[in-house]
């Protein structure tokens, strides 16, 4: 940024006046902006060097300062116009409110007259609409009493000068309504008589159908009761037969079980007796075997004792002494000496 451009931005006293001004369809501030752009772009620097980076940073800061200065000048110009605009709007509102009040004041009598006339016409038109209300015949559920009430209302309605300019129209509407409703009354009465007769016939038909239903229900109930009684009697007979059959089967089962128990008891007694006999026989045989074995053992020992005695005697031992020695050895009363059987 050159000193020349900076002086233009910071020292020109007419700077705010340039905003909003046009010279040959061009903004007056355009000249200053163009000079800043031209002179800023005319400065060259090597961004790869520290000096070049410092120049770039300083130039960008000066452009930012110029931007702030221009924006501040423009805002100052706008604030001047804002004050003026608010004063103008206040004057406009004052003029509108004061003159509107004056307009309402001057026109008030005419406005009240127009309102009264509108209310008068609206009332007459409402009365006329009520007088001409004849769409009763469009609804079949409407009774003759309502139609008759409507006819009496029309006949009792007086059409006089109070209807003002609506008098002739009211007379015509009343006549038309009566011309419609009087035959309508006859039609409704006829319809009600037909409906009453139809209702009577339907009631009689319903009564007959009800009586027939009750008689049918009674017949069905009688038949059902009879069928239920027969079914119950059959069930009782079947139950009795079943109980009798089950009693016989139970008795036969008890007899069979008793006989089977007796047979089992007899067989068990026989088996027990047989086992006892076999046990006795086994004990006898075992006793005989043991006795035979004992006798054999005794005979064997006696033979050994005799042989030992004879050997001792043969060796010069007295026979009685020899017997005593054999006895002592057999009874293990001599240490380290046994008899081999």
Short mmCIF file of the C-alpha atoms (twelve columns), coordinates in Angstrom:
data_MODEL
# 
_entry.id   MODEL 
# 
loop_
_atom_site.group_PDB 
_atom_site.id 
_atom_site.type_symbol 
_atom_site.label_atom_id 
_atom_site.label_alt_id 
_atom_site.label_comp_id 
_atom_site.label_asym_id 
_atom_site.label_seq_id 
_atom_site.Cartn_x 
_atom_site.Cartn_y 
_atom_site.Cartn_z 
_atom_site.pdbx_PDB_model_num 
ATOM 1   C CA . UNK A 1   0.000    0.000    0.000   1 
ATOM 2   C CA . UNK A 2   1.470    3.408    -0.974  1 
ATOM 3   C CA . UNK A 3   1.383    6.505    1.180   1 
ATOM 4   C CA . UNK A 4   -0.648   8.249    -1.511  1 
ATOM 5   C CA . UNK A 5   -3.516   5.757    -1.398  1 
ATOM 6   C CA . UNK A 6   -3.489   5.655    2.413   1 
ATOM 7   C CA . UNK A 7   -3.740   9.485    2.556   1 
ATOM 8   C CA . UNK A 8   -6.755   9.413    0.189   1 
ATOM 9   C CA . UNK A 9   -8.577   6.970    2.458   1 
ATOM 10  C CA . UNK A 10  -7.767   8.418    5.879   1 
ATOM 11  C CA . UNK A 11  -7.704   12.207   5.261   1 
ATOM 12  C CA . UNK A 12  -10.516  13.009   2.823   1 
ATOM 13  C CA . UNK A 13  -13.252  14.755   4.795   1 
ATOM 14  C CA . UNK A 14  -15.836  14.231   2.046   1 
ATOM 15  C CA . UNK A 15  -15.355  10.448   2.131   1 
ATOM 16  C CA . UNK A 16  -18.844  9.739    3.629   1 
ATOM 17  C CA . UNK A 17  -20.428  11.944   0.945   1 
ATOM 18  C CA . UNK A 18  -19.095  9.698    -1.817  1 
ATOM 19  C CA . UNK A 19  -21.367  6.823    -0.700  1 
ATOM 20  C CA . UNK A 20  -24.674  6.703    -2.551  1 
ATOM 21  C CA . UNK A 21  -23.393  9.208    -5.121  1 
ATOM 22  C CA . UNK A 22  -23.228  8.426    -8.828  1 
ATOM 23  C CA . UNK A 23  -21.054  10.052   -11.474 1 
ATOM 24  C CA . UNK A 24  -22.058  9.041    -15.005 1 
ATOM 25  C CA . UNK A 25  -23.843  5.971    -13.658 1 
ATOM 26  C CA . UNK A 26  -20.755  4.882    -11.730 1 
ATOM 27  C CA . UNK A 27  -20.356  4.837    -7.966  1 
ATOM 28  C CA . UNK A 28  -18.219  7.756    -6.778  1 
ATOM 29  C CA . UNK A 29  -16.412  5.425    -4.381  1 
ATOM 30  C CA . UNK A 30  -15.329  3.292    -7.368  1 
ATOM 31  C CA . UNK A 31  -12.394  5.671    -8.042  1 
ATOM 32  C CA . UNK A 32  -10.870  5.092    -4.600  1 
ATOM 33  C CA . UNK A 33  -11.401  1.328    -4.730  1 
ATOM 34  C CA . UNK A 34  -9.790   1.122    -8.164  1 
ATOM 35  C CA . UNK A 35  -6.740   3.093    -7.011  1 
ATOM 36  C CA . UNK A 36  -6.280   0.819    -3.992  1 
ATOM 37  C CA . UNK A 37  -6.544   -2.262   -6.249  1 
ATOM 38  C CA . UNK A 38  -4.118   -0.878   -8.831  1 
ATOM 39  C CA . UNK A 39  -1.470   0.286    -6.390  1 
ATOM 40  C CA . UNK A 40  -1.745   -2.889   -4.259  1 
ATOM 41  C CA . UNK A 41  -1.309   -5.133   -7.296  1 
ATOM 42  C CA . UNK A 42  1.636    -3.077   -8.514  1 
ATOM 43  C CA . UNK A 43  3.712    -4.079   -5.469  1 
ATOM 44  C CA . UNK A 44  5.731    -7.236   -6.142  1 
ATOM 45  C CA . UNK A 45  7.375    -9.601   -3.663  1 
ATOM 46  C CA . UNK A 46  8.958    -13.055  -3.484  1 
ATOM 47  C CA . UNK A 47  6.751    -15.183  -1.266  1 
ATOM 48  C CA . UNK A 48  9.527    -17.744  -0.844  1 
ATOM 49  C CA . UNK A 49  11.630   -15.216  1.184   1 
ATOM 50  C CA . UNK A 50  11.000   -13.851  4.658   1 
ATOM 51  C CA . UNK A 51  11.033   -10.248  3.343   1 
ATOM 52  C CA . UNK A 52  8.521    -11.155  0.690   1 
ATOM 53  C CA . UNK A 53  6.282    -12.850  3.271   1 
ATOM 54  C CA . UNK A 54  6.540    -9.725   5.541   1 
ATOM 55  C CA . UNK A 55  5.636    -7.449   2.576   1 
ATOM 56  C CA . UNK A 56  2.609    -9.681   1.752   1 
ATOM 57  C CA . UNK A 57  1.440    -9.691   5.366   1 
ATOM 58  C CA . UNK A 58  1.838    -5.859   5.705   1 
ATOM 59  C CA . UNK A 59  0.074    -5.185   2.386   1 
ATOM 60  C CA . UNK A 60  -2.891   -7.399   3.371   1 
ATOM 61  C CA . UNK A 61  -3.146   -5.581   6.721   1 
ATOM 62  C CA . UNK A 62  -3.167   -2.153   5.021   1 
ATOM 63  C CA . UNK A 63  -5.902   -3.335   2.621   1 
ATOM 64  C CA . UNK A 64  -7.914   -4.489   5.643   1 
ATOM 65  C CA . UNK A 65  -7.459   -1.050   7.254   1 
ATOM 66  C CA . UNK A 66  -8.600   0.629    4.028   1 
ATOM 67  C CA . UNK A 67  -11.647  -1.666   3.900   1 
ATOM 68  C CA . UNK A 68  -12.571  -0.766   7.504   1 
ATOM 69  C CA . UNK A 69  -12.144  2.961    6.808   1 
ATOM 70  C CA . UNK A 70  -14.411  2.809    3.744   1 
ATOM 71  C CA . UNK A 71  -17.016  0.708    5.586   1 
ATOM 72  C CA . UNK A 72  -16.993  3.141    8.538   1 
ATOM 73  C CA . UNK A 73  -17.481  6.126    6.187   1 
ATOM 74  C CA . UNK A 74  -20.351  4.343    4.425   1 
ATOM 75  C CA . UNK A 75  -22.040  3.498    7.761   1 
ATOM 76  C CA . UNK A 76  -21.761  7.155    8.845   1 
ATOM 77  C CA . UNK A 77  -23.542  8.185    5.635   1 
ATOM 78  C CA . UNK A 78  -26.249  5.562    6.182   1 
ATOM 79  C CA . UNK A 79  -26.825  6.703    9.795   1 
ATOM 80  C CA . UNK A 80  -27.518  10.249   8.485   1 
ATOM 81  C CA . UNK A 81  -30.176  8.904    6.145   1 
ATOM 82  C CA . UNK A 82  -31.607  6.609    8.855   1 
ATOM 83  C CA . UNK A 83  -32.333  9.577    11.128  1 
ATOM 84  C CA . UNK A 84  -33.957  11.452   8.263   1 
ATOM 85  C CA . UNK A 85  -35.986  8.385    7.215   1 
ATOM 86  C CA . UNK A 86  -37.346  7.901    10.738  1 
ATOM 87  C CA . UNK A 87  -38.413  11.558   10.899  1 
ATOM 88  C CA . UNK A 88  -40.139  11.260   7.529   1 
ATOM 89  C CA . UNK A 89  -41.975  8.062    8.618   1 
ATOM 90  C CA . UNK A 90  -43.094  9.785    11.846  1 
ATOM 91  C CA . UNK A 91  -44.461  12.715   9.833   1 
ATOM 92  C CA . UNK A 92  -46.283  10.326   7.493   1 
ATOM 93  C CA . UNK A 93  -47.888  8.454    10.392  1 
ATOM 94  C CA . UNK A 94  -48.925  11.743   12.010  1 
ATOM 95  C CA . UNK A 95  -50.561  12.918   8.805   1 
ATOM 96  C CA . UNK A 96  -52.372  9.613    8.217   1 
ATOM 97  C CA . UNK A 97  -53.707  9.286    11.788  1 
ATOM 98  C CA . UNK A 98  -54.849  12.899   12.065  1 
ATOM 99  C CA . UNK A 99  -56.529  13.008   8.669   1 
ATOM 100 C CA . UNK A 100 -58.097  9.530    9.137   1 
ATOM 101 C CA . UNK A 101 -59.628  10.760   12.395  1 
ATOM 102 C CA . UNK A 102 -60.886  13.877   10.567  1 
ATOM 103 C CA . UNK A 103 -62.316  11.708   7.751   1 
ATOM 104 C CA . UNK A 104 -64.121  9.473    10.287  1 
ATOM 105 C CA . UNK A 105 -65.453  12.524   12.152  1 
ATOM 106 C CA . UNK A 106 -66.832  14.205   9.036   1 
ATOM 107 C CA . UNK A 107 -68.346  10.954   7.692   1 
ATOM 108 C CA . UNK A 108 -69.798  9.674    11.014  1 
ATOM 109 C CA . UNK A 109 -73.428  10.848   10.389  1 
ATOM 110 C CA . UNK A 110 -73.457  9.235    6.934   1 
ATOM 111 C CA . UNK A 111 -71.865  6.046    8.305   1 
ATOM 112 C CA . UNK A 112 -74.520  5.773    11.048  1 
ATOM 113 C CA . UNK A 113 -77.277  6.367    8.482   1 
ATOM 114 C CA . UNK A 114 -75.887  3.639    6.210   1 
ATOM 115 C CA . UNK A 115 -75.638  1.220    9.158   1 
ATOM 116 C CA . UNK A 116 -79.253  1.857    10.177  1 
ATOM 117 C CA . UNK A 117 -80.402  1.357    6.581   1 
ATOM 118 C CA . UNK A 118 -78.412  -1.870   6.287   1 
ATOM 119 C CA . UNK A 119 -79.895  -3.174   9.553   1 
ATOM 120 C CA . UNK A 120 -83.413  -2.243   8.397   1 
ATOM 121 C CA . UNK A 121 -83.015  -4.062   5.087   1 
ATOM 122 C CA . UNK A 122 -81.384  -7.056   6.784   1 
ATOM 123 C CA . UNK A 123 -84.309  -7.346   9.215   1 
ATOM 124 C CA . UNK A 124 -86.891  -7.141   6.394   1 
ATOM 125 C CA . UNK A 125 -84.962  -9.733   4.367   1 
ATOM 126 C CA . UNK A 126 -84.743  -12.027  7.391   1 
ATOM 127 C CA . UNK A 127 -88.506  -11.677  7.980   1 
ATOM 128 C CA . UNK A 128 -89.104  -12.337  4.292   1 
ATOM 129 C CA . UNK A 129 -86.910  -15.460  4.408   1 
ATOM 130 C CA . UNK A 130 -88.773  -16.737  7.486   1 
ATOM 131 C CA . UNK A 131 -92.082  -16.063  5.768   1 
ATOM 132 C CA . UNK A 132 -91.103  -18.019  2.669   1 
ATOM 133 C CA . UNK A 133 -89.682  -21.053  4.476   1 
ATOM 134 C CA . UNK A 134 -91.744  -23.872  2.882   1 
ATOM 135 C CA . UNK A 135 -89.243  -26.731  2.364   1 
ATOM 136 C CA . UNK A 136 -91.108  -28.864  4.931   1 
ATOM 137 C CA . UNK A 137 -92.433  -31.097  2.188   1 
ATOM 138 C CA . UNK A 138 -88.894  -32.191  1.368   1 
ATOM 139 C CA . UNK A 139 -88.744  -34.267  4.561   1 
ATOM 140 C CA . UNK A 140 -91.049  -37.294  4.850   1 
ATOM 141 C CA . UNK A 141 -90.513  -37.493  8.603   1 
ATOM 142 C CA . UNK A 142 -92.261  -34.130  9.106   1 
ATOM 143 C CA . UNK A 143 -95.692  -34.574  10.657  1 
ATOM 144 C CA . UNK A 144 -99.004  -32.865  9.830   1 
ATOM 145 C CA . UNK A 145 -98.867  -30.967  13.137  1 
ATOM 146 C CA . UNK A 146 -95.733  -29.132  12.024  1 
ATOM 147 C CA . UNK A 147 -97.244  -28.319  8.601   1 
ATOM 148 C CA . UNK A 148 -100.444 -27.112  10.258  1 
ATOM 149 C CA . UNK A 149 -98.415  -24.997  12.692  1 
ATOM 150 C CA . UNK A 150 -96.606  -23.416  9.737   1 
ATOM 151 C CA . UNK A 151 -99.904  -22.621  7.961   1 
ATOM 152 C CA . UNK A 152 -101.342 -21.024  11.123  1 
ATOM 153 C CA . UNK A 153 -98.163  -18.921  11.474  1 
ATOM 154 C CA . UNK A 154 -98.506  -17.661  7.883   1 
ATOM 155 C CA . UNK A 155 -102.226 -16.978  8.228   1 
ATOM 156 C CA . UNK A 156 -101.654 -14.991  11.430  1 
ATOM 157 C CA . UNK A 157 -98.770  -12.985  9.984   1 
ATOM 158 C CA . UNK A 158 -100.064 -9.481   9.115   1 
ATOM 159 C CA . UNK A 159 -98.566  -7.871   6.016   1 
ATOM 160 C CA . UNK A 160 -99.011  -4.109   6.464   1 
ATOM 161 C CA . UNK A 161 -97.114  -0.880   5.880   1 
ATOM 162 C CA . UNK A 162 -94.528  -1.864   8.498   1 
ATOM 163 C CA . UNK A 163 -92.960  -4.011   5.766   1 
ATOM 164 C CA . UNK A 164 -92.318  -0.750   3.867   1 
ATOM 165 C CA . UNK A 165 -90.960  -1.350   0.335   1 
ATOM 166 C CA . UNK A 166 -90.981  -5.153   1.019   1 
ATOM 167 C CA . UNK A 167 -94.814  -5.216   1.503   1 
ATOM 168 C CA . UNK A 168 -95.761  -6.393   -1.978  1 
ATOM 169 C CA . UNK A 169 -92.974  -8.961   -2.016  1 
ATOM 170 C CA . UNK A 170 -94.059  -10.217  1.439   1 
ATOM 171 C CA . UNK A 171 -97.677  -10.606  0.269   1 
ATOM 172 C CA . UNK A 172 -96.490  -12.614  -2.730  1 
ATOM 173 C CA . UNK A 173 -94.227  -14.809  -0.627  1 
ATOM 174 C CA . UNK A 174 -97.018  -15.454  1.900   1 
ATOM 175 C CA . UNK A 175 -99.504  -16.429  -0.801  1 
ATOM 176 C CA . UNK A 176 -97.006  -18.720  -2.505  1 
ATOM 177 C CA . UNK A 177 -96.140  -20.400  0.796   1 
ATOM 178 C CA . UNK A 178 -99.803  -21.006  1.668   1 
ATOM 179 C CA . UNK A 179 -100.470 -22.285  -1.841  1 
ATOM 180 C CA . UNK A 180 -97.695  -24.847  -1.334  1 
ATOM 181 C CA . UNK A 181 -98.407  -25.814  2.282   1 
ATOM 182 C CA . UNK A 182 -102.206 -26.297  2.162   1 
ATOM 183 C CA . UNK A 183 -102.086 -29.182  -0.331  1 
ATOM 184 C CA . UNK A 184 -98.964  -30.393  1.442   1 
ATOM 185 C CA . UNK A 185 -101.020 -30.709  4.642   1 
ATOM 186 C CA . UNK A 186 -103.479 -32.999  2.853   1 
ATOM 187 C CA . UNK A 187 -100.626 -35.078  1.435   1 
ATOM 188 C CA . UNK A 188 -98.961  -35.412  4.847   1 
ATOM 189 C CA . UNK A 189 -102.264 -36.397  6.494   1 
ATOM 190 C CA . UNK A 190 -102.821 -39.049  3.826   1 
ATOM 191 C CA . UNK A 191 -99.254  -40.306  4.310   1 
ATOM 192 C CA . UNK A 192 -99.745  -40.464  8.097   1 
ATOM 193 C CA . UNK A 193 -103.034 -42.389  7.664   1 
ATOM 194 C CA . UNK A 194 -101.270 -44.831  5.328   1 
ATOM 195 C CA . UNK A 195 -98.355  -45.169  7.737   1 
ATOM 196 C CA . UNK A 196 -100.758 -45.731  10.646  1 
ATOM 197 C CA . UNK A 197 -102.580 -48.452  8.678   1 
ATOM 198 C CA . UNK A 198 -99.269  -49.972  7.660   1 
ATOM 199 C CA . UNK A 199 -98.103  -49.867  11.266  1 
ATOM 200 C CA . UNK A 200 -101.328 -51.587  12.360  1 
ATOM 201 C CA . UNK A 201 -100.916 -54.304  9.748   1 
ATOM 202 C CA . UNK A 202 -97.276  -54.733  10.707  1 
ATOM 203 C CA . UNK A 203 -98.246  -54.952  14.373  1 
ATOM 204 C CA . UNK A 204 -100.824 -57.632  13.589  1 
ATOM 205 C CA . UNK A 205 -98.298  -59.479  11.441  1 
ATOM 206 C CA . UNK A 206 -95.699  -59.175  14.202  1 
ATOM 207 C CA . UNK A 207 -98.213  -60.456  16.745  1 
ATOM 208 C CA . UNK A 208 -99.047  -63.435  14.547  1 
ATOM 209 C CA . UNK A 209 -95.376  -64.147  13.952  1 
ATOM 210 C CA . UNK A 210 -94.697  -63.832  17.665  1 
ATOM 211 C CA . UNK A 211 -97.536  -66.239  18.475  1 
ATOM 212 C CA . UNK A 212 -96.238  -68.666  15.850  1 
ATOM 213 C CA . UNK A 213 -92.728  -68.378  17.286  1 
ATOM 214 C CA . UNK A 214 -94.006  -69.022  20.800  1 
ATOM 215 C CA . UNK A 215 -96.021  -72.046  19.620  1 
ATOM 216 C CA . UNK A 216 -93.012  -73.369  17.684  1 
ATOM 217 C CA . UNK A 217 -90.780  -72.811  20.712  1 
ATOM 218 C CA . UNK A 218 -93.318  -74.627  22.912  1 
ATOM 219 C CA . UNK A 219 -93.456  -77.563  20.476  1 
ATOM 220 C CA . UNK A 220 -89.709  -77.683  20.220  1 
ATOM 221 C CA . UNK A 221 -89.412  -77.482  24.002  1 
ATOM 222 C CA . UNK A 222 -91.912  -80.374  24.411  1 
ATOM 223 C CA . UNK A 223 -90.094  -82.463  21.824  1 
ATOM 224 C CA . UNK A 224 -86.783  -81.648  23.397  1 
ATOM 225 C CA . UNK A 225 -88.060  -82.518  26.874  1 
ATOM 226 C CA . UNK A 226 -89.388  -85.838  25.561  1 
ATOM 227 C CA . UNK A 227 -86.138  -86.590  23.777  1 
ATOM 228 C CA . UNK A 228 -84.173  -85.588  26.880  1 
ATOM 229 C CA . UNK A 229 -86.344  -87.863  29.050  1 
ATOM 230 C CA . UNK A 230 -85.899  -90.785  26.645  1 
ATOM 231 C CA . UNK A 231 -82.177  -90.133  26.426  1 
ATOM 232 C CA . UNK A 232 -81.948  -89.890  30.210  1 
ATOM 233 C CA . UNK A 233 -83.904  -93.148  30.649  1 
ATOM 234 C CA . UNK A 234 -81.638  -94.813  28.115  1 
ATOM 235 C CA . UNK A 235 -78.577  -93.445  29.902  1 
ATOM 236 C CA . UNK A 236 -79.936  -94.730  33.244  1 
ATOM 237 C CA . UNK A 237 -80.567  -98.187  31.770  1 
ATOM 238 C CA . UNK A 238 -77.136  -98.221  30.175  1 
ATOM 239 C CA . UNK A 239 -75.582  -97.069  33.435  1 
ATOM 240 C CA . UNK A 240 -77.445  -99.791  35.346  1 
ATOM 241 C CA . UNK A 241 -76.300  -102.423 32.857  1 
ATOM 242 C CA . UNK A 242 -72.762  -101.090 33.059  1 
ATOM 243 C CA . UNK A 243 -72.770  -101.188 36.871  1 
ATOM 244 C CA . UNK A 244 -74.226  -104.736 36.879  1 
ATOM 245 C CA . UNK A 245 -71.646  -105.864 34.308  1 
ATOM 246 C CA . UNK A 246 -68.846  -104.229 36.253  1 
ATOM 247 C CA . UNK A 247 -70.111  -105.864 39.504  1 
ATOM 248 C CA . UNK A 248 -70.080  -109.301 37.861  1 
ATOM 249 C CA . UNK A 249 -66.667  -108.662 36.391  1 
ATOM 250 C CA . UNK A 250 -65.420  -107.452 39.766  1 
ATOM 251 C CA . UNK A 251 -66.854  -110.553 41.520  1 
ATOM 252 C CA . UNK A 252 -65.292  -112.863 38.932  1 
ATOM 253 C CA . UNK A 253 -62.012  -111.003 39.270  1 
ATOM 254 C CA . UNK A 254 -62.118  -111.340 43.082  1 
ATOM 255 C CA . UNK A 255 -62.844  -115.110 42.808  1 
ATOM 256 C CA . UNK A 256 -60.032  -115.519 40.315  1 
ATOM 257 C CA . UNK A 257 -57.704  -113.494 42.495  1 
ATOM 258 C CA . UNK A 258 -58.725  -115.578 45.553  1 
ATOM 259 C CA . UNK A 259 -58.155  -118.839 43.716  1 
ATOM 260 C CA . UNK A 260 -54.880  -117.563 42.374  1 
ATOM 261 C CA . UNK A 261 -53.849  -116.475 45.889  1 
ATOM 262 C CA . UNK A 262 -54.794  -119.898 47.286  1 
ATOM 263 C CA . UNK A 263 -52.814  -121.639 44.562  1 
ATOM 264 C CA . UNK A 264 -49.845  -119.367 45.188  1 
ATOM 265 C CA . UNK A 265 -50.119  -120.005 48.971  1 
ATOM 266 C CA . UNK A 266 -50.349  -123.779 48.411  1 
ATOM 267 C CA . UNK A 267 -47.438  -123.694 45.990  1 
ATOM 268 C CA . UNK A 268 -45.434  -121.522 48.351  1 
ATOM 269 C CA . UNK A 269 -46.197  -123.952 51.252  1 
ATOM 270 C CA . UNK A 270 -45.169  -126.903 49.108  1 
ATOM 271 C CA . UNK A 271 -42.039  -125.093 47.982  1 
ATOM 272 C CA . UNK A 272 -41.232  -124.171 51.605  1 
ATOM 273 C CA . UNK A 273 -41.751  -127.807 52.734  1 
ATOM 274 C CA . UNK A 274 -39.621  -129.041 49.862  1 
ATOM 275 C CA . UNK A 275 -36.892  -126.533 50.680  1 
ATOM 276 C CA . UNK A 276 -37.079  -127.568 54.354  1 
ATOM 277 C CA . UNK A 277 -36.814  -131.288 53.428  1 
ATOM 278 C CA . UNK A 278 -33.962  -130.548 51.098  1 
ATOM 279 C CA . UNK A 279 -32.262  -128.476 53.809  1 
ATOM 280 C CA . UNK A 280 -32.711  -131.300 56.356  1 
ATOM 281 C CA . UNK A 281 -31.414  -133.818 53.850  1 
ATOM 282 C CA . UNK A 282 -28.500  -131.545 53.027  1 
ATOM 283 C CA . UNK A 283 -27.730  -131.099 56.701  1 
ATOM 284 C CA . UNK A 284 -27.897  -134.923 57.178  1 
ATOM 285 C CA . UNK A 285 -25.641  -135.553 54.227  1 
ATOM 286 C CA . UNK A 286 -23.242  -132.840 55.369  1 
ATOM 287 C CA . UNK A 287 -23.246  -134.336 58.888  1 
ATOM 288 C CA . UNK A 288 -22.574  -137.812 57.430  1 
ATOM 289 C CA . UNK A 289 -19.823  -136.404 55.231  1 
ATOM 290 C CA . UNK A 290 -18.267  -134.524 58.139  1 
ATOM 291 C CA . UNK A 291 -18.544  -137.622 60.340  1 
ATOM 292 C CA . UNK A 292 -17.008  -139.794 57.656  1 
ATOM 293 C CA . UNK A 293 -14.276  -137.217 57.181  1 
ATOM 294 C CA . UNK A 294 -13.766  -137.040 60.956  1 
ATOM 295 C CA . UNK A 295 -13.627  -140.788 61.185  1 
ATOM 296 C CA . UNK A 296 -11.213  -140.897 58.246  1 
ATOM 297 C CA . UNK A 297 -9.103   -138.200 59.829  1 
ATOM 298 C CA . UNK A 298 -9.247   -139.979 63.167  1 
ATOM 299 C CA . UNK A 299 -8.287   -143.241 61.509  1 
ATOM 300 C CA . UNK A 300 -5.487   -141.490 59.631  1 
ATOM 301 C CA . UNK A 301 -4.211   -139.750 62.776  1 
ATOM 302 C CA . UNK A 302 -4.506   -142.998 64.747  1 
ATOM 303 C CA . UNK A 303 -2.470   -144.746 62.085  1 
ATOM 304 C CA . UNK A 304 0.147    -141.975 62.197  1 
ATOM 305 C CA . UNK A 305 0.145    -142.007 66.009  1 
ATOM 306 C CA . UNK A 306 0.541    -145.805 66.045  1 
ATOM 307 C CA . UNK A 307 3.327    -145.666 63.463  1 
ATOM 308 C CA . UNK A 308 5.114    -142.936 65.456  1 
ATOM 309 C CA . UNK A 309 4.641    -144.922 68.681  1 
ATOM 310 C CA . UNK A 310 5.927    -148.063 67.062  1 
ATOM 311 C CA . UNK A 311 8.984    -146.174 65.789  1 
ATOM 312 C CA . UNK A 312 9.658    -144.828 69.287  1 
ATOM 313 C CA . UNK A 313 9.194    -148.258 70.855  1 
ATOM 314 C CA . UNK A 314 11.453   -149.698 68.207  1 
ATOM 315 C CA . UNK A 315 14.003   -147.124 69.268  1 
ATOM 316 C CA . UNK A 316 13.938   -148.394 72.838  1 
ATOM 317 C CA . UNK A 317 11.273   -146.044 74.311  1 
ATOM 318 C CA . UNK A 318 8.780    -147.533 76.683  1 
ATOM 319 C CA . UNK A 319 5.376    -147.953 75.012  1 
ATOM 320 C CA . UNK A 320 3.508    -145.835 77.628  1 
ATOM 321 C CA . UNK A 321 6.166    -143.173 77.461  1 
ATOM 322 C CA . UNK A 322 5.964    -143.254 73.696  1 
ATOM 323 C CA . UNK A 323 2.194    -142.708 73.826  1 
ATOM 324 C CA . UNK A 324 2.703    -139.757 76.251  1 
ATOM 325 C CA . UNK A 325 5.278    -138.162 73.979  1 
ATOM 326 C CA . UNK A 326 3.013    -138.481 70.921  1 
ATOM 327 C CA . UNK A 327 0.179    -136.882 72.898  1 
ATOM 328 C CA . UNK A 328 2.382    -133.954 74.017  1 
ATOM 329 C CA . UNK A 329 3.573    -133.330 70.454  1 
ATOM 330 C CA . UNK A 330 0.012    -133.448 69.094  1 
ATOM 331 C CA . UNK A 331 -1.059   -130.880 71.724  1 
ATOM 332 C CA . UNK A 332 1.861    -128.575 70.699  1 
ATOM 333 C CA . UNK A 333 3.395    -128.746 74.163  1 
ATOM 334 C CA . UNK A 334 6.883    -129.581 72.891  1 
ATOM 335 C CA . UNK A 335 8.657    -126.653 71.172  1 
ATOM 336 C CA . UNK A 336 9.748    -126.966 67.552  1 
ATOM 337 C CA . UNK A 337 8.329    -130.504 67.215  1 
ATOM 338 C CA . UNK A 338 5.180    -131.354 65.092  1 
ATOM 339 C CA . UNK A 339 3.573    -134.413 63.626  1 
ATOM 340 C CA . UNK A 340 3.078    -134.474 59.894  1 
ATOM 341 C CA . UNK A 341 -0.322   -135.905 58.969  1 
# 
